[in-house]
């Protein structure tokens, strides 16, 4: 065959991905790698000098006792707590929602649309709205909690230096429910109906069918969704930024992305901000690779 | 459970009783399903109702210790306030958002359609690596990307320029877009294309006349998905655009809030204006959107 024809044929996929690869290299790979490099320099603000200082930032962050370093450990713990609770809550509520929406009942299209609507709301608006609902004087949440006797007095839930992270966790669960529920729902819908019929014939009850048919069939999609959302919510910024005390530092509910952003852009210390992000990335990588390994093993078994 | 009355009236023979029992059980099951669905739906849409309610309420009743679910005194004054207050700059930031969102989305969709097609239809060296990179890049904190992107944009003199933000949006939107588009192309049977090529069409002709028309709904929903993401993005816009006249809507709403004692009426009216375009688009495409996300990530 004509060698030119063959070459052209083989090069087609590469030509097609070329623009994306170029864009990725320039705007994703390069910033990623140079970000890691900046974490090893003392660059403070753009235009300032960037001198190589090795692991000094990392040493400062992990062992220091003053300034940013003093907040790092707490922010780190808060980030773990935040991610575990947000993903856990989304998963439980998402499964429940998906199972309900998978039932053949009248009006489920309407329920589905209403339940996924929060997805479209800009995260800044989400933060503001919940902040208003949590308002310590005229907030609707305080009003109903008191009306139902769940609290004695109105509380200021968010925006104080000593506010806990829980009210924001609720918001994040609300925010992430549509995505979680829809992914799980499409997983449920792809389970062959015959499996359930067979289980029924074998006399399995509802709970047994869930345990032995639904869960194993849902394994792949659950793992993928959990991995993806864990990466997203570990790095989430908007909600915490909007619902936290303005400009103050070291408040109780601060997470790593917030700390890194403040360090880099508010206190003009780009190198150290990059170092915080790199530590956060390394932790995520260890978790993800460990997870992927375990998945591989269980698939092989 | 059956009540004794029901039993005494309707049930005489054992098999009939079993039948009725099943029906009652089925009915109570349906009831539980509806009950839970309604609870979840209330949880999901209550904040949205609250945005609307507050935006049409007068200040007097917003600051009312007695909470009402509907506006006591329906008013448009919050919207008038936001639209006329020069500090809100809502028209300007609306145009900014529209410009940045459209340009970055058109660019991303164009190049990722090509890549998604290649990933779906060809085997080539490096494909596995490319796919894994697209998935794992989600792990990298956007603060890290933003820090070095910021330094790069300063060097290119693109900070405080919409083009700088467009570049940043392109970089964060690409991976997901490629995955979704690959999913859409995967759902189009390969045979269609092969048949056309057997009939003497070139690959380009096959793509143009058969694949593109079929993939168009998918491409459109990726377009709207990305546009929504760019329209709503906050951190990059907050960092890269520091001049007031360049700001996009999500940053401008925070900025507007910072000027005064917090008045929730106008802020919620502003929120309605920011949220409406994205929500309408979303309702338009939600069905296609979901299909693309799931097939892209699980196959």
Interface residues (C-beta under 8 A of the other chain):
Chain A: X10 X12 X13 X14 X16 X17 X19 X20 X21 X23 X24 X26 X27 X28 X30 X31 X32 X34 X35 X36 X38 X43 X46 X47 X93 X96 X97 X100 X101 X103 X105 X108 X111 X113 X114 X115 X116 X117 X118 X119 X120 X121 X122 X123 X124 X125 X126 X128 X129 X130 X132 X133 X135 X137 X138 X140 X143 X144 X174 X177 X178 X182 X183 X186 X187 X220 X221 X224 X225 X228 X231 X232 X234 X235 X237 X238 X241 X242 X246 X256 X257 X260 X261 X264 X265 X270 X273 X274 X276 X277 X278 X280 X281 X284 X285 X288
Chain B: X30 X33 X34 X36 X37 X40 X41 X43 X44 X45 X47 X48 X50 X51 X54 X62 X63 X64 X65 X67 X110 X111 X112 X114 X115 X117 X118 X119 X121 X122 X124 X127 X130 X133 X136 X137 X138 X139 X140 X141 X142 X143 X144 X145 X146 X147 X148 X149 X150 X151 X152 X154 X167 X168 X170 X171 X172 X174 X175 X178 X203 X228 X231 X232 X234 X235 X239 X249 X250 X251 X253 X254 X257 X258 X264 X267 X268 X271 X274 X275 X278 X279 X281 X282 X283 X286 X290 X291 X293 X294 X297 X298
